[in-house]
Amino acid sequence: MLPPFPEKLPPKAEPGKPLYTRKPPQRQRPVADKREQEGERKLHPTRQRPGAGRSSAAAVIAPPEPRPPREVTITEGITIRELAEKLDVRAKELLKNLLDRGVFASINQALDVPTATTLAESFSGVVSVVSLEEEMVLEVAKEETKESLKPRPPVVTVMGHVDHGKTSLLDAIREADVAAGEAGGITQHIGAYKVVVNDRAVVFVDTPGHEAFTRMRARGAKVTDIVVLVVAADDGVMPQTKEAIDHARAAKVPIIVAINKIDKPEAQLERVKRQLTEAGLMPAEWGGDTEFVEVSAKKKQGIEKLLETILLVADLRELKANPDAPATGTVLESRVDKGRGPVATILIQNGTLNAGDFFICGSVFGKVRAMFDDRGRVVKDAPPSTPVEVLGLQGVPDAGDLFQVTDEAKARHIVDYRQGKQRDAAMARISGSRITLDQLHEQLKAGDVKELGIVIKGDVQGSVEVLSEMLPKLSTDQVKLKIIGSGVGAVTENDVLLASASGAIVIAFGVRPDRKALDLAQQEHVDIRTHTIIYEVSDELKKAMEGLLEPVVTETFLGRAEVRNTFRVKGAGTIAGCYVVEGILKRDAQVRVLRDGAVIYTSKLNSLKRFKDDASEVRTGFECGAGVANFNDVKVGDILECFSVTKMSAAEAAGQSGGSAGKK
C-alpha cells in the first residue's frame, strides 16, 4: 500500500543553485591570550573589527600587576638561563631588558655580579651575592636534620711566638721529628696531622710563628675548633703571642694555654701567668675561664694532661658534621710535585670526600685522582675533620681557598670565569724597565726609580702568598715595590722572560732556577735572589733601598750530576753513584742536593772517586761516586749541583754587571 500523498510539495530548485543553503557560521569572540590573563604585555594585540563592540569608546587595558618581591642569590658567573629560573621569568624577557640597555647577550652567557644584580632588581628581585661555595653550603644546610649530624673530631690549631716550641710540642704528641727539617729551625709551612687519643681522633694544625706569617696564622684560626697557645716559660708573652690571642678571639674559639719549657732553670711560671692575665687570659685556678697546662715538649711532661684538656673542651662544644653531604673544606697548603703534579693539603670540614669526586677550589678545577693521609697512606674517602693530600688538580690553588665538591659542568664554568678575571688583572699589572738590587740605590739617588717589580717563586703556595703580602709593605716614598708575578716551583725561563719584560727582579724562596733559566737570566741581565728564610728577604730589600747591601756573594756554576744509584759504605755513610750531566764535579767544592727542583740540603763534596781511585774532579759524561758531607739521605733521581762562591762588594758587582752589559 502506498504512503499518503503530502499536502505541500518541496520547492523546486532553481537552475544553478543548491536545494539547501548552509547557514553562515556564527562569528566567535576572540579568546584572550594566556599571557593577557597573567597581566603581561602582549607583543601582538588582537585587532578589533570596526563597529563590533556595542560601545564606541575604546577598551581600557589594565596595567600589568607589579611582580611580588622575590629573594634570589647570585653567584659569580651566573648565566642568563640560571637567573631566569631563579626569577621565574622567561629568559627572552631578560635578553630584551639587556638589549634595551645596548647589551647583546646569549642565553648561556655569564654575567658579572653588578650586571646580574641590576637585571634581577628590574624584575623585583631582592639580591644577595654569594660565592659558589657559600651557595652550596646554604643548600646543604637547608636539607640537614638533627639525625644527619654526627660527632666529628676536633680541629686543634697550635699557635704562639717563634721558637716557643710549637712544632716540638707536636712532635712530642705524634712522636715525629718535624723541626729538624725546617730551614733555620722555624716552621714556614702549615702542617696538619691526625692523632688518636684514647680511641678518639684529634686533628692538629701547626702554624708558623714568625711575624710575616700573620695571614697564615689567621687562616689556621678560621678552620679550627680549639686553639692551643704555646708560651715559653723562660720567655713569656711576646708580640706574636698577643697577635695569636687576637686571631683566636676573632674566630671565637676557646683557648688552651700550654706553658712550654718548664724544665728550664730560668722558667718563671707565675710571671707568664701574670702577663697572660694582663692580655685577657685568666687561669682557671685563679678564677678565670682559660685552662692552663704546664708542659715540657723536650722531656714529654704534661702531654697526657694537655690531650685530656683538649678532649674535655671539645666535648663541651659538641662538634658535629654531616658525613653524607658533598664535601667542603679549606686548602691549608699547595705545591707542585715533580712526579705527581699539583698537590693540595685540604682539611675536610663537612661531608665526605671520595675518590673520583669533581671539585673546585678557588680558580682551580679538579677530580680526585688519589688521596693520602698525613702519614702518606692511600685512603679511599675522607670524613669530616680529616686532613688529606689530594692529587688531580689542574693548577695550584691558593692556600686558604674554599674547597667544594660539585658537578663537573658547573665547576668548569665557574673556573673559566674566575681564571678570565685573574688573567685580566695580571695583564693590568705588567709594566716597567729592568733593574737589579745593586743598582737600586744608585738610581734612587738619581731620582730615576719609581717602581721596583718583583717576581716571586716559592716551594709552597703559603710562602708565596706571605711574601706577596709582606714585600709591598716595604714600599717607601721614593720607591714602590710591586708584585709582577708569583708561583710555585723552580724558577723557569718563563719567569725570567716575565722579569725581563717588566724590569723586575726574581726572588726564589726555597727553590732554585733550572739551568736554562739561569743562562737566560745572565743573557737578559735579570737579577735572581735565592733565599730559604723569609725575614732575610725583607732585610735584603730594605738594605738595597738604603744602599747598605752586604758584600755580594757571587756563585760560579761548576757542574751538575744525576744520582743513579746509592751505596751504604761503613764509616763513610751514603755514597751517591752519579753520572756527570754538565760541567765538572770538584772535590771539596760547595754542592746542593736538589729534589724535584727544590733545594733540600747544601754542603760540600767530601769525597769523589772514579772506580776505586780518589779523583780531584770528574768531567761531563763520566760516572763517579760522590759523598755529601753530613748528609746521608741522597736518593735516586736527585741532582747534585756543584758551585764555587766568591765575595765582592756591592759596588764592584754593580760595576762588573754594568761593564759586561757594555761589552755586550
SULWORA-V525484 format. One record per residue. N is the residue number from 1. RES is the residue in one small letter. BURIAL is + if it has 9 or more other C-alpha atoms within 8 Angstrom, else -. Layout:
BEGIN
N:RES:BURIAL  N:RES:BURIAL
END
This chain:
BEGIN
1:m:-  2:l:-  3:p:-  4:p:-  5:f:-  6:p:-  7:e:-  8:k:-  9:l:-  10:p:-  11:p:-  12:k:-  13:a:-  14:e:-  15:p:-  16:g:-  17:k:-  18:p:-  19:l:-  20:y:-  21:t:-  22:r:-  23:k:-  24:p:-  25:p:-  26:q:-  27:r:-  28:q:-  29:r:-  30:p:-  31:v:-  32:a:-  33:d:-  34:k:-  35:r:+  36:e:+  37:q:-  38:e:-  39:g:+  40:e:+  41:r:-  42:k:-  43:l:-  44:h:-  45:p:-  46:t:-  47:r:-  48:q:-  49:r:-  50:p:-  51:g:-  52:a:-  53:g:-  54:r:-  55:s:-  56:s:-  57:a:-  58:a:-  59:a:-  60:v:-  61:i:-  62:a:-  63:p:-  64:p:-  65:e:-  66:p:-  67:r:-  68:p:-  69:p:-  70:r:-  71:e:-  72:v:+  73:t:+  74:i:+  75:t:+  76:e:+  77:g:+  78:i:+  79:t:+  80:i:+  81:r:+  82:e:-  83:l:+  84:a:+  85:e:+  86:k:-  87:l:+  88:d:-  89:v:-  90:r:-  91:a:+  92:k:-  93:e:-  94:l:+  95:l:+  96:k:-  97:n:+  98:l:+  99:l:+  100:d:-  101:r:-  102:g:-  103:v:-  104:f:-  105:a:-  106:s:-  107:i:+  108:n:-  109:q:-  110:a:+  111:l:+  112:d:+  113:v:+  114:p:-  115:t:-  116:a:+  117:t:+  118:t:-  119:l:+  120:a:+  121:e:+  122:s:-  123:f:-  124:s:+  125:g:+  126:v:+  127:v:+  128:s:-  129:v:-  130:v:+  131:s:-  132:l:-  133:e:+  134:e:-  135:e:+  136:m:+  137:v:+  138:l:-  139:e:-  140:v:+  141:a:-  142:k:-  143:e:-  144:e:+  145:t:-  146:k:-  147:e:-  148:s:+  149:l:+  150:k:+  151:p:-  152:r:+  153:p:+  154:p:+  155:v:+  156:v:+  157:t:+  158:v:+  159:m:+  160:g:+  161:h:+  162:v:+  163:d:-  164:h:+  165:g:+  166:k:+  167:t:+  168:s:+  169:l:+  170:l:+  171:d:+  172:a:+  173:i:-  174:r:-  175:e:-  176:a:-  177:d:-  178:v:+  179:a:+  180:a:-  181:g:-  182:e:+  183:a:+  184:g:-  185:g:-  186:i:+  187:t:+  188:q:+  189:h:+  190:i:+  191:g:+  192:a:+  193:y:+  194:k:+  195:v:+  196:v:-  197:v:-  198:n:-  199:d:-  200:r:-  201:a:+  202:v:+  203:v:+  204:f:+  205:v:+  206:d:+  207:t:+  208:p:+  209:g:+  210:h:+  211:e:-  212:a:+  213:f:+  214:t:-  215:r:-  216:m:+  217:r:+  218:a:+  219:r:+  220:g:+  221:a:+  222:k:-  223:v:+  224:t:+  225:d:+  226:i:+  227:v:+  228:v:+  229:l:+  230:v:+  231:v:+  232:a:+  233:a:+  234:d:+  235:d:+  236:g:+  237:v:+  238:m:-  239:p:-  240:q:+  241:t:+  242:k:+  243:e:-  244:a:+  245:i:+  246:d:-  247:h:+  248:a:+  249:r:+  250:a:-  251:a:-  252:k:-  253:v:+  254:p:+  255:i:+  256:i:+  257:v:+  258:a:+  259:i:+  260:n:+  261:k:+  262:i:+  263:d:-  264:k:-  265:p:-  266:e:-  267:a:+  268:q:-  269:l:+  270:e:-  271:r:-  272:v:+  273:k:+  274:r:-  275:q:+  276:l:+  277:t:+  278:e:-  279:a:-  280:g:-  281:l:+  282:m:+  283:p:+  284:a:+  285:e:-  286:w:-  287:g:-  288:g:+  289:d:-  290:t:+  291:e:+  292:f:+  293:v:+  294:e:+  295:v:+  296:s:+  297:a:+  298:k:+  299:k:-  300:k:+  301:q:+  302:g:+  303:i:+  304:e:-  305:k:-  306:l:+  307:l:+  308:e:-  309:t:+  310:i:+  311:l:+  312:l:-  313:v:+  314:a:+  315:d:-  316:l:-  317:r:-  318:e:-  319:l:+  320:k:-  321:a:+  322:n:+  323:p:+  324:d:-  325:a:+  326:p:+  327:a:+  328:t:+  329:g:+  330:t:+  331:v:+  332:l:+  333:e:+  334:s:+  335:r:+  336:v:+  337:d:+  338:k:-  339:g:-  340:r:-  341:g:+  342:p:+  343:v:+  344:a:+  345:t:+  346:i:+  347:l:+  348:i:+  349:q:+  350:n:+  351:g:+  352:t:+  353:l:+  354:n:+  355:a:+  356:g:-  357:d:+  358:f:+  359:f:+  360:i:+  361:c:+  362:g:+  363:s:+  364:v:+  365:f:+  366:g:+  367:k:+  368:v:+  369:r:+  370:a:+  371:m:+  372:f:+  373:d:+  374:d:+  375:r:-  376:g:-  377:r:-  378:v:-  379:v:+  380:k:-  381:d:+  382:a:+  383:p:+  384:p:+  385:s:+  386:t:+  387:p:+  388:v:+  389:e:+  390:v:+  391:l:+  392:g:+  393:l:+  394:q:-  395:g:-  396:v:+  397:p:+  398:d:+  399:a:+  400:g:+  401:d:+  402:l:+  403:f:+  404:q:+  405:v:+  406:t:+  407:d:-  408:e:-  409:a:-  410:k:-  411:a:+  412:r:+  413:h:+  414:i:+  415:v:+  416:d:+  417:y:+  418:r:+  419:q:+  420:g:-  421:k:-  422:q:-  423:r:-  424:d:-  425:a:-  426:a:+  427:m:-  428:a:-  429:r:-  430:i:-  431:s:-  432:g:+  433:s:+  434:r:+  435:i:+  436:t:+  437:l:+  438:d:+  439:q:+  440:l:+  441:h:+  442:e:+  443:q:+  444:l:+  445:k:-  446:a:-  447:g:-  448:d:-  449:v:+  450:k:+  451:e:+  452:l:+  453:g:+  454:i:+  455:v:+  456:i:+  457:k:+  458:g:+  459:d:+  460:v:+  461:q:+  462:g:+  463:s:+  464:v:+  465:e:+  466:v:+  467:l:+  468:s:+  469:e:-  470:m:+  471:l:+  472:p:+  473:k:-  474:l:+  475:s:+  476:t:-  477:d:-  478:q:-  479:v:+  480:k:+  481:l:+  482:k:+  483:i:+  484:i:+  485:g:+  486:s:+  487:g:+  488:v:+  489:g:+  490:a:+  491:v:+  492:t:+  493:e:+  494:n:-  495:d:+  496:v:+  497:l:-  498:l:+  499:a:+  500:s:+  501:a:+  502:s:+  503:g:+  504:a:+  505:i:+  506:v:+  507:i:+  508:a:+  509:f:+  510:g:+  511:v:+  512:r:+  513:p:+  514:d:+  515:r:-  516:k:-  517:a:+  518:l:+  519:d:-  520:l:+  521:a:+  522:q:-  523:q:-  524:e:-  525:h:+  526:v:+  527:d:+  528:i:+  529:r:-  530:t:+  531:h:+  532:t:-  533:i:+  534:i:+  535:y:-  536:e:-  537:v:+  538:s:+  539:d:-  540:e:+  541:l:+  542:k:+  543:k:+  544:a:+  545:m:+  546:e:-  547:g:+  548:l:-  549:l:+  550:e:-  551:p:-  552:v:+  553:v:-  554:t:-  555:e:-  556:t:-  557:f:-  558:l:+  559:g:+  560:r:+  561:a:+  562:e:+  563:v:+  564:r:+  565:n:+  566:t:+  567:f:-  568:r:-  569:v:-  570:k:-  571:g:-  572:a:-  573:g:+  574:t:+  575:i:+  576:a:+  577:g:+  578:c:+  579:y:+  580:v:+  581:v:+  582:e:+  583:g:+  584:i:+  585:l:+  586:k:+  587:r:+  588:d:-  589:a:+  590:q:+  591:v:+  592:r:+  593:v:+  594:l:+  595:r:+  596:d:-  597:g:+  598:a:+  599:v:+  600:i:-  601:y:-  602:t:+  603:s:+  604:k:+  605:l:+  606:n:+  607:s:+  608:l:+  609:k:+  610:r:+  611:f:-  612:k:-  613:d:-  614:d:-  615:a:+  616:s:-  617:e:+  618:v:+  619:r:+  620:t:+  621:g:-  622:f:-  623:e:+  624:c:+  625:g:+  626:a:+  627:g:+  628:v:+  629:a:-  630:n:-  631:f:-  632:n:-  633:d:-  634:v:+  635:k:+  636:v:-  637:g:-  638:d:+  639:i:+  640:l:+  641:e:+  642:c:+  643:f:+  644:s:+  645:v:+  646:t:-  647:k:-  648:m:+  649:s:+  650:a:+  651:a:-  652:e:-  653:a:+  654:a:+  655:g:-  656:q:-  657:s:+  658:g:-  659:g:-  660:s:-  661:a:-  662:g:-  663:k:-  664:k:-
END
